[in-house]
Amino acid sequence: MTFLFDNNVSRALAQALRILGKSVNHIADIQELGHGADDRAILEYAGPRSEFVVTRDFAQRKVPQFKADVIQLKAGVFMLYTGSARQLRAWEIAKMVVRAWDNMELFARTNSVPFVVLIRQNGTVVTYH
């Protein structure tokens, strides 16, 4: 099981998690994508490879085309929900991801794609409808 961090999640965080033995990629490290890849390209890459996208782009959940792409491309998306604290520092985001990591792995293992779920600051995974 591999998680793919998009361009609004720290590349350094992805590297740190890899050092700790977690299977994580960052789009900046993938030649086909690169740092500026759009959402559709990321889903097109992740879906067929069974990689789960991790993003802070919470606004995407309301975009009909994004929802349609997730379904069509059979993708799994974890959205880091920062609530009113939209500009969390890198350390706060890192703690949030680490707090949620076991729950993310469990959710990915026990649920079929397509899905979009929210990750709260306390580490819980919440199904989004």
N, C-alpha and C positions, 0 to 999 in steps of 0.2 A: 504494500500500500504506500503510495507516494503522494505527497502534498506539493502543490505548485503555487508558490507565492507570486502574486502579481506585482505590478510596479508601485503600488501604494503600501506595500508591506516591505520592511527593511530587508535588503539583500544580506546585510550583516547578520540579521536574525536567522535567516535561512542557513547561512554558513555555520553559525553557532550550533544550531540544531543538528546539522550534519555531523559536526565534530562530536556531538553527544550520541551519535548513532541513529538518528532519525532520518527517514527517507524524505528529503525535502529538496525541491528544485526552486530556483528563482528564474523568472522569465528573462532576466538580463543575462543569464548564463546559458540560454538556449538559443542557438544560432537562428533557428527558424522563427523565433519570436522577437527577441531583443527587448530592450527596456521600454520602447514606445508602443508595444503591441496593443491592439484594441481588444475589447472584450470578446468579440466573436472569434478572432484569431486564437485567443487564449482557450476558449471553450472548444474550438475545433482541434486544437493540439491535445488538450487534456482528456476530452471525452473518450476517444478511441484508445488512449493509453491507460485508461482507468486511473488517471491522476485526479486528485481533488483540489479544486481551486480555493485558495484562501485570499480574501480581499478585504480592504477597508472601504470599498466603494459601495457603501450602504444604500445610496440613492438608486442604484441599479435595480433593486428589488421591485421598484414601481414601474420600470420601463417594460412595456409589453413585448418588445422585440427581444430583450434580454431573457425574459421568461420563456418565450418561444424557442430561443436558441438553446437554452438549458435543456428543454424537453427534447427538441430535435436531435441534439448532439449527445444526449444521455450523459449529462455532466452532473457532478456533485459540487456544490459551492458552499463554502463556509464564509459567512460575512461577519467580520468583527464589528460588533455594535458598541460604539463608544458613547451612545446617548448624547447628552448635551455637551459632553467634554470632547468635542470633535477634534481638537488639536492636542491630543495626548502626546507626551514626549515618547521618544523611542523606547525608553526603559519601561514606561507604563504599558506600552503595546507588547513588549517582550514578556512582561509578567502576565499579561492577559492571555497570551498565546500559551505560555508554559502552564498556567493554571488550567487551561482548557484542553491541553494536549491529549490526555488520556480519554476524555469525553469525546473528543473529535475522532480519535482512532476507533473507539467503541462504536460511535455512530456510523462511521464509514464502513466498518465491518458488518454491522447488523442491519443496514438499510440499503435498499436498492436505489440506484440512480434512475431517473433524474431527481435531484432535490436541491433546495436552497434552504439553508438553516442559518440562524443567527447565533453568534457566540457572544455571550454577555461578559461584562468585565469580571464577574465572579467565577467564570469558567464554565457556566452551564451552556448546554446546546439546546436551542429552542427552535422547534419546527416553525417555519414561516409559511403562511397560506396566502 
